[in-house]
């Protein structure tokens, strides 16, 4: 009798995958952000310090990469991409890294990184690219404002995110590709930051899977999983990290209905296993309010305040 609920869950999971594929595959031939050409960015040495002079030089150099991509997009006839890149190249925008190819890779700073004692690295989930960057930016701005002085937020779009409705969003392939890049970026940032600076990883939705694959050995204070479909591991202990692991999910988030299973199929693993807000996973669960899947960093929201307290190290954010 005990096997029947398990069988039903497996069928639900397989059905979810099949429905996802049936929706995603017919539109796979549509124009994609990765189709817009862009030149390779200039090669640069790792960031060595977060002094105003070092950061100013880095921001100015990366701005040239953004402008080069803007010219390529304009020449290609993609006015939307060109206008978006023109906005990104504004003097007040501050990028540590930028690559306009294949949908885009960025690392943008909000707040003041020079002298920051608290640094949060935002890792986005599915559906974020140069043409859908606004929601990542708005969340980073809101968190930086909530944290206040002495803090910085880095929005790290360092990988090719899967489309929100696609088979890739149900498998760990993109996360495995992204994890070494995330780990390298966090190590470079930590080494350049002020001694003793508190660095936290904030991982939304599919970004939780990226963080889980890249967490091992990273010297970060906290890993915060929110709106997560799972991580690909059975529990927080399997992340092999000294960081405090936190998890939250809003009551209005549709991702609660995703089956928390990992199915080993001949061509891939489908699903991400244990629910991070379950007691079984072993994370510190924080109050994430009643918003939707994209509302965790909304200004004035319950989860924004809880996440900011975790980043600041003032509270554990428990529900």
C-alpha positions in Angstrom: 0.0 0.0 0.0 2.8 2.4 0.8 4.0 2.2 -2.8 0.8 3.6 -4.2 1.4 7.3 -3.1 4.9 7.0 -4.5 3.6 5.7 -7.8 1.1 8.5 -8.0 3.8 11.1 -7.3 6.0 9.6 -10.0 3.2 9.8 -12.5 2.5 13.4 -11.6 6.2 14.2 -12.1 6.4 12.5 -15.4 3.2 14.3 -16.5 4.6 17.6 -15.5 7.7 17.0 -17.7 5.6 15.9 -20.6 3.3 18.9 -20.3 6.4 21.2 -20.1 7.9 19.6 -23.2 4.6 19.8 -25.1 4.4 23.5 -24.4 8.1 24.4 -24.9 9.0 22.4 -28.0 6.5 23.9 -30.5 8.0 27.4 -29.8 11.6 26.3 -29.9 12.0 27.7 -33.3 11.1 31.2 -32.3 13.7 34.0 -32.2 15.8 33.8 -29.1 18.0 36.4 -27.4 21.1 34.3 -28.2 20.5 34.9 -31.9 21.7 38.6 -31.6 25.4 38.8 -32.4 27.9 40.5 -30.0 31.7 40.6 -29.9 33.7 38.8 -27.3 34.6 41.0 -24.3 38.1 42.1 -23.7 40.3 39.7 -21.6 40.9 41.1 -18.1 42.8 40.1 -15.1 40.8 39.2 -12.0 39.6 42.0 -9.8 42.3 42.6 -7.3 40.7 45.1 -4.9 37.5 46.9 -4.2 39.0 50.3 -3.8 37.3 53.2 -5.5 40.2 53.5 -8.0 40.2 49.8 -8.9 36.4 49.6 -9.2 36.2 52.8 -11.3 38.8 51.4 -13.8 36.9 48.1 -14.0 33.5 49.8 -14.5 34.9 52.0 -17.2 36.5 49.1 -19.0 33.5 46.9 -18.9 31.3 49.8 -20.2 33.3 49.6 -23.4 32.2 45.9 -23.8 28.6 47.0 -23.3 28.9 49.7 -25.9 30.5 47.3 -28.4 27.6 44.9 -27.9 25.2 47.8 -28.4 26.7 48.7 -31.7 26.5 45.1 -32.8 22.9 44.8 -31.9 22.1 48.1 -33.7 23.9 46.8 -36.8 21.9 43.6 -36.6 18.7 45.6 -36.6 17.6 44.5 -33.1 16.3 47.9 -31.7 15.1 46.4 -28.5 18.4 44.9 -27.6 20.3 48.0 -28.7 18.1 50.3 -26.5 18.5 48.0 -23.5 22.3 48.0 -23.9 22.4 51.7 -24.4 20.7 52.0 -21.0 23.2 49.5 -19.5 26.1 51.7 -20.7 24.9 54.7 -18.8 27.7 56.2 -16.6 25.8 55.4 -13.4 25.6 51.7 -14.2 28.4 49.6 -12.7 29.4 46.2 -14.2 32.2 44.0 -13.0 31.7 41.8 -16.1 29.7 41.7 -19.3 29.4 39.5 -22.3 26.7 40.2 -24.9 26.9 36.8 -26.6 24.5 33.9 -26.2 21.7 35.8 -24.4 24.2 37.7 -22.2 26.3 37.4 -19.1 26.6 40.2 -16.6 27.6 41.0 -13.0 26.2 44.4 -12.0 26.8 46.2 -8.7 24.2 47.9 -6.7 25.1 49.9 -3.6 28.7 50.6 -2.8 31.1 47.7 -3.2 34.1 49.8 -2.2 34.5 49.2 1.5 31.4 47.0 1.7 31.1 44.9 4.9 28.1 43.0 3.6 27.9 41.6 0.0 25.0 39.7 -1.5 25.4 37.8 -4.8 22.0 37.3 -6.5 21.8 34.2 -8.7 18.6 34.3 -10.9 16.5 31.4 -12.1 14.9 30.6 -15.4 13.9 33.1 -18.1 16.5 35.9 -17.3 18.7 37.3 -20.1 19.6 40.7 -21.5 16.1 41.2 -22.9 14.4 40.1 -19.6 16.9 41.7 -17.2 14.6 44.2 -15.6 13.2 42.0 -12.8 16.7 41.0 -11.7 17.8 44.6 -11.6 14.7 45.7 -9.7 15.2 43.0 -7.1 18.9 43.9 -6.7 18.0 47.6 -6.3 15.3 46.9 -3.7 17.7 44.7 -1.6 20.5 47.2 -1.8 18.1 49.9 -0.5 16.9 47.6 2.3 20.4 46.8 3.4 21.5 50.5 3.4 25.1 51.8 3.8 28.1 49.5 4.0 26.5 47.0 1.7 26.6 45.9 -1.9 24.4 43.6 -4.0 25.8 42.0 -7.2 23.3 40.7 -9.7 25.2 37.7 -11.3 23.7 36.7 -14.6 26.7 34.4 -15.3 25.0 31.6 -17.2 22.6 30.7 -19.9 19.4 30.4 -18.0 16.8 27.9 -19.2 13.5 29.2 -20.6 10.9 29.2 -17.8 8.7 26.7 -19.6 11.2 24.2 -21.1 12.6 20.7 -20.5 15.9 22.4 -19.5 14.2 24.0 -16.5 13.4 20.6 -15.2 17.0 19.1 -15.5 20.3 20.1 -13.9 22.3 20.5 -17.1 22.4 24.3 -17.2 23.2 24.4 -13.4 26.1 22.1 -13.8 27.5 24.3 -16.6 27.0 27.4 -14.5 28.4 26.2 -11.1 32.1 26.5 -11.9 31.6 30.0 -13.2 29.7 31.0 -10.1 32.3 29.5 -7.8 35.1 31.3 -9.6 33.3 34.6 -9.5 32.5 34.3 -5.7 36.1 33.4 -5.0 37.4 36.4 -7.0 35.0 38.7 -5.3 35.7 37.4 -1.8 39.5 37.8 -2.4 39.1 41.4 -3.6 36.7 42.5 -0.9 37.5 44.1 2.4 39.0 41.7 4.9 36.2 40.2 7.0 33.4 41.2 4.6 30.4 39.0 4.9 29.4 37.4 1.6 26.0 35.7 1.0 24.6 33.7 -1.9 21.0 34.4 -2.7 19.5 31.8 -5.0 16.1 32.2 -6.6 14.2 29.4 -8.3 16.4 27.5 -10.7 19.3 29.5 -9.3 19.0 27.3 -6.2 20.2 24.4 -8.4 23.1 26.5 -9.6 24.1 27.4 -6.1 23.8 23.8 -4.9 26.2 22.6 -7.6 28.7 25.4 -6.9 28.5 25.7 -3.1 31.2 23.2 -2.1 34.2 24.9 -0.6 32.9 28.4 -1.0 33.8 30.8 1.9 30.4 32.4 2.2 28.4 33.2 5.4 24.9 32.2 4.1 23.2 30.4 1.2 19.6 31.6 0.9 17.3 29.4 -1.3 13.9 31.0 -2.2 11.2 30.0 -4.6 13.2 26.9 -5.1 12.1 23.8 -7.0 14.7 21.8 -5.1 18.5 21.7 -5.4 19.4 18.2 -6.6 20.6 17.1 -3.2 18.6 15.4 -0.4 19.5 17.9 2.3 21.5 20.9 3.4 24.4 18.7 4.7 25.0 17.4 1.2 25.9 20.9 0.0 29.3 20.4 1.7 29.4 24.0 2.9 30.2 25.8 6.1 27.6 28.5 5.3 24.3 28.7 7.1 21.6 27.4 4.7 18.3 29.2 4.7 15.1 28.5 2.7 11.8 30.3 2.2 8.8 30.0 0.0 5.9 32.4 -0.2 2.4 30.9 0.2 1.4 32.3 -3.2 4.3 30.8 -5.1 3.2 28.3 -7.8 6.5 26.4 -7.4 5.0 24.7 -4.3 3.1 22.5 -6.7 6.2 21.2 -8.5 6.7 17.5 -7.5 9.8 17.2 -5.3 11.3 14.2 -6.9 14.4 13.3 -8.9 13.8 10.8 -11.6 16.7 9.0 -13.2 15.7 8.7 -16.9 17.9 7.2 -19.7 18.6 10.7 -21.1 18.7 12.9 -18.0 17.7 13.4 -14.3 14.4 15.1 -14.2 13.4 17.1 -11.1 15.4 18.3 -8.1 14.5 16.2 -5.1 13.8 17.3 -1.6 11.8 20.4 -0.9 14.2 22.9 0.7 11.6 24.3 3.1 10.8 20.8 4.4 12.1 19.6 7.8 13.8 16.7 6.0 16.1 19.1 4.0 17.4 20.7 7.2 17.6 24.4 6.2 16.7 27.3 8.5 13.2 28.3 7.2 12.4 32.0 7.1 9.1 33.8 6.7 8.6 34.5 3.0 5.1 36.0 3.2 2.3 35.4 0.8 3.5 36.8 -2.5 4.1 35.1 -5.8 7.1 33.5 -7.5 8.6 36.8 -8.6 7.8 38.8 -5.4 10.6 37.8 -3.0 12.6 41.0 -3.4 9.6 43.4 -3.9 10.1 46.6 -2.0 8.6 46.5 1.5 7.8 42.8 1.3 8.1 40.3 4.1 10.7 38.1 2.3 12.8 41.1 1.3 13.1 42.2 5.0 13.9 38.6 6.1 16.6 38.1 3.4 18.1 41.5 4.2 18.4 40.5 7.9 20.1 37.3 6.9 22.6 39.1 4.6 23.3 41.6 7.4 23.9 38.9 9.9 21.5 40.5 12.4 18.9 37.7 12.4 18.6 34.1 11.1 15.3 34.9 9.4 13.5 32.0 10.9 9.8 31.7 10.3 
